[in-house]
Amino acid sequence: MVPVCKRCLLEGISVTEYEKTVQDYLDSLPGELKVDSQTLQNRLTQCDKCECLMNGICRVCGCFAIARAAKKISRCPAVVPKW
Amino acid sequence: MERLHINANRKKSKINKEIYGHFSEHLGRCIYEGIYVGENSPIPNTNGIRNDVVEALKRIKVPVLRWPGGCFADEYHWRDGIGPKETRKRMINTHWGGVVEDNSFGTHEFMELCRQLECEPYITGNLGSGTVEEMQSWVEYMTFDGVSPMAELRKQNGREEPWHLKYFGIGNESWGCGGNMRPEYYADLYRRYQTYVRNYGNNKIYKVACGPAGDDYNWTEVLMKLAGKFMDALALHHYTLPNDSWEHKGSATEFNEKDWYRTLRKTLYMDELVTRHSWVMDKYDPDKKVGLIVDEWGTWYDVEPGTNPGFLYQQNTMRDALVAGINLNIFNKHSERVVMANIAQTVNVLQAVILTEGTNMILTPTYHVFDLYKEHQDAELLESSLTTDLVGIEEEAVPCLHESVSMDKDGRIHITICNLSLSESRTIRAEIAGKAIKSVTGRVLTGEMNAYNTFDNPEKVKPVEFKNYKLLEDGLEFTVPACSVMALTVE
């Protein structure tokens, strides 16, 4: 196998692929594990106001915010949880 | 019944404590969030560094910490990370998944981390995109004891005394992200840059050259031939991927028995890599003056679903515990040539020993293996051999048992054994020549193959005391459970 460094591995990822990664993940979640759309919206509204959100990613946990917020078992990882 | 022969009279080589070293890069949430949260964080910290992480790392006696990269090192300009934090350069690195790099963790903060951990710093200099002057002045800034422009700058930034700095890498992965160089070209650049990495006062720098990726034996050959006499060590990188594809490496937690055995078979390849690179080095350095350092090793899976691919965040199961145990046994057994190893990476990235989420922290199965193996640090490797059969599925057969044995300065013998089988325990009769046994203590880490710790269940995988052994006239008898890593101390 040809050696690949971390940088080379990541340079090939486009924004579209990032978005597809997130959508694929959301689609793969069974419905019973997901929160309803209103709860999701409420959570994301809080995320939008949070200084830890960067390019749709939560800096505290490394998750795409929407991917984390979509699950019933999730909690906001901030020291003072926003949701 | 398997047989383990240990010769306490035959000490082979010193197991440098640095074999149990770590690597922390400005990548994902390793440095920021995982280690450094800043002085004003509500997370308990000392000078901005998480207290919980430092306490946990001190318990496994981290001997050396590599920083700032990795690929990051060859784009890191050290002057960006000194001086008042409010004036340090701030940027968003889109290549690394939108991470804000505000340079709040720089040279002073890294040295403070090493002070808190009581470990040796191992700094990688920028050869790929930095100048000779930049590398020279960084070493001068850190280590010059006297009057010089760099020493004055250090003092202005609050550090009067020079730091002690032993390990310094001249570039990283220069065959890839560090400049895409041919070995001949890198060898010449290495010779040039290292000339100006000087020893100031009593500080003696141990110079580490960029070594090969995996099985690139030609890189080792060329480096040893052209630059061997200018280096103290050569650094090898090798990761364990379950699959043969960088695009689909495999899940950290969702895997079957075949994946288990394939992963362990692939990690056992480290033995061949170390052996063959050592042979090449022997050709130019038969006295083994130049060490082999494996300063990036560990598992590399697909990132956890829903997390940023650029953060390289992965969970860590019993499979990782076995990978860690096997590799550390291999490094122990090759300690005549392998002088340091650094698992990638300490916190939140790749095969991490610690995972964090806000105020929470969990210890991974890999952490517990480092805890079980810590008694090997600076002990003498003893001659040992272990009979074993092959286990596994189809072409993925692996030896059932894998071991290393050492004796510490107080004469205690430390045995670490991995049982790679998912279904079968093994009873071992250990015969120890040259030492009378007074007592035995032990701990074992075992669980389902894909068991792992979570923030909701942080102690699902943890070591337990092991007492199920029988003392014999010339040794002991004990049973190693399936899917386990065990450490025994014989007094």
Boltz contact constraints between the chains, C-beta under 6 A:
constraints:
  - contact:
      token1: [A, 1]
      token2: [B, 244]
      max_distance: 6.0
  - contact:
      token1: [A, 3]
      token2: [B, 213]
      max_distance: 6.0
  - contact:
      token1: [A, 3]
      token2: [B, 214]
      max_distance: 6.0
  - contact:
      token1: [A, 4]
      token2: [B, 246]
      max_distance: 6.0
  - contact:
      token1: [A, 5]
      token2: [B, 71]
      max_distance: 6.0
  - contact:
      token1: [A, 5]
      token2: [B, 173]
      max_distance: 6.0
  - contact:
      token1: [A, 5]
      token2: [B, 176]
      max_distance: 6.0
  - contact:
      token1: [A, 5]
      token2: [B, 177]
      max_distance: 6.0
  - contact:
      token1: [A, 6]
      token2: [B, 71]
      max_distance: 6.0
  - contact:
      token1: [A, 7]
      token2: [B, 71]
      max_distance: 6.0
  - contact:
      token1: [A, 7]
      token2: [B, 177]
      max_distance: 6.0
  - contact:
      token1: [A, 9]
      token2: [B, 246]
      max_distance: 6.0
  - contact:
      token1: [A, 10]
      token2: [B, 310]
      max_distance: 6.0
  - contact:
      token1: [A, 13]
      token2: [B, 309]
      max_distance: 6.0
  - contact:
      token1: [A, 25]
      token2: [B, 305]
      max_distance: 6.0
  - contact:
      token1: [A, 25]
      token2: [B, 306]
      max_distance: 6.0
  - contact:
      token1: [A, 54]
      token2: [B, 98]
      max_distance: 6.0
  - contact:
      token1: [A, 55]
      token2: [B, 98]
      max_distance: 6.0
  - contact:
      token1: [A, 57]
      token2: [B, 98]
      max_distance: 6.0
  - contact:
      token1: [A, 57]
      token2: [B, 308]
      max_distance: 6.0
  - contact:
      token1: [A, 60]
      token2: [B, 358]
      max_distance: 6.0
  - contact:
      token1: [A, 61]
      token2: [B, 357]
      max_distance: 6.0
  - contact:
      token1: [A, 62]
      token2: [B, 29]
      max_distance: 6.0
  - contact:
      token1: [A, 62]
      token2: [B, 307]
      max_distance: 6.0
  - contact:
      token1: [A, 62]
      token2: [B, 308]
      max_distance: 6.0
  - contact:
      token1: [A, 62]
      token2: [B, 311]
      max_distance: 6.0
  - contact:
      token1: [A, 62]
      token2: [B, 313]
      max_distance: 6.0
  - contact:
      token1: [A, 63]
      token2: [B, 306]
      max_distance: 6.0
  - contact:
      token1: [A, 63]
      token2: [B, 307]
      max_distance: 6.0
  - contact:
      token1: [A, 64]
      token2: [B, 306]
      max_distance: 6.0
  - contact:
      token1: [A, 67]
      token2: [B, 306]
      max_distance: 6.0
  - contact:
      token1: [A, 77]
      token2: [B, 357]
      max_distance: 6.0
  - contact:
      token1: [A, 77]
      token2: [B, 358]
      max_distance: 6.0
  - contact:
      token1: [A, 78]
      token2: [B, 358]
      max_distance: 6.0
  - contact:
      token1: [A, 79]
      token2: [B, 42]
      max_distance: 6.0
  - contact:
      token1: [A, 79]
      token2: [B, 358]
      max_distance: 6.0
  - contact:
      token1: [A, 79]
      token2: [B, 359]
      max_distance: 6.0
